[in-house]
C-alpha cells in the first residue's frame, strides 16, 4: 500500500469534526452537558485549544476538558451559524 495514501487517510480520519463549530462559539454563551451527567455547565466561551475549553461562568472561570463533553448547545446563535430548517 502507498505510504502517502496511508498518511493522508490517517490525517483525514483524525481531524476533529468540530473545527468549524467551536471557533464560532468564542464570546458566545453556551450550555455544556458533561459525559459524567449531573447539572449542565453554562458560561461564555473565552478560549479553546485542541484539548480544553475555557468558560467564564457566574462563579468564575472554568476549564472543561473536551473529552468530558457530551454536548455543546449554543444559547446565542454563533456568527455565521445557519441551522438546517
VMD Tcl script that draws the C-alpha trace (Angstrom):
set ca {
  {0.00 0.00 0.00}
  {1.22 3.53 -0.82}
  {2.58 5.17 2.35}
  {1.47 8.65 1.23}
  {-2.08 7.38 0.80}
  {-1.98 5.83 4.28}
  {-0.71 9.12 5.78}
  {-3.43 11.14 4.04}
  {-6.13 8.72 5.21}
  {-4.81 8.77 8.78}
  {-4.80 12.57 8.82}
  {-8.31 12.75 7.35}
  {-9.76 10.37 9.95}
  {-8.07 12.06 12.92}
  {-9.06 15.66 12.12}
  {-11.66 16.90 14.62}
  {-15.18 17.32 13.35}
  {-15.58 20.44 15.47}
  {-13.02 22.58 13.62}
  {-15.72 24.93 12.33}
  {-18.10 24.82 15.29}
  {-16.10 25.77 18.38}
  {-14.32 28.83 16.88}
  {-17.75 30.37 16.18}
  {-18.66 29.99 19.86}
  {-15.89 32.23 21.25}
  {-17.58 35.09 23.09}
  {-20.96 33.33 22.99}
  {-22.98 31.84 25.81}
  {-23.18 28.03 25.77}
  {-24.59 25.16 27.78}
  {-22.24 22.17 28.08}
  {-23.51 18.76 29.16}
  {-20.77 16.53 30.55}
  {-20.43 12.79 30.00}
  {-20.48 12.26 33.78}
  {-24.05 13.60 33.95}
  {-25.21 15.98 36.63}
  {-26.03 19.63 36.12}
  {-25.01 21.20 32.81}
  {-22.39 23.95 32.82}
  {-23.43 27.36 31.47}
  {-20.96 30.07 30.56}
  {-19.29 32.15 27.88}
  {-16.51 30.57 25.81}
  {-13.32 32.59 26.33}
  {-10.65 30.41 24.73}
  {-10.13 26.90 23.45}
  {-7.36 24.61 22.30}
  {-7.34 21.04 20.96}
  {-7.95 19.62 24.46}
  {-9.78 22.22 26.57}
  {-12.41 24.94 26.55}
  {-12.16 27.86 28.98}
  {-15.55 29.19 30.14}
  {-16.42 32.30 32.11}
  {-19.26 31.31 34.43}
  {-21.15 33.22 37.11}
  {-18.83 31.62 39.68}
  {-15.60 32.41 37.80}
  {-13.50 30.72 35.14}
  {-13.93 27.01 34.47}
  {-11.66 24.79 32.40}
  {-13.53 21.93 30.70}
  {-11.68 19.08 29.04}
  {-13.14 18.27 25.63}
  {-13.08 14.51 26.22}
  {-15.53 15.07 29.11}
  {-18.09 16.89 26.93}
  {-21.22 15.09 25.77}
  {-22.93 18.04 24.03}
  {-22.46 21.76 23.49}
  {-25.55 23.89 22.97}
  {-25.21 27.47 21.78}
  {-27.56 29.76 23.69}
  {-26.75 32.69 21.39}
  {-26.58 31.56 17.79}
  {-22.93 31.88 16.70}
  {-21.97 34.24 13.89}
  {-22.46 32.56 10.53}
  {-24.34 29.64 12.06}
  {-27.35 28.63 9.98}
  {-29.30 25.67 11.33}
  {-30.90 23.28 8.87}
  {-34.61 24.06 8.63}
}
mol new
graphics top color blue
foreach p $ca { graphics top sphere $p radius 0.5 }
foreach p [lrange $ca 0 end-1] q [lrange $ca 1 end] { graphics top cylinder $p $q radius 0.2 }
display resetview
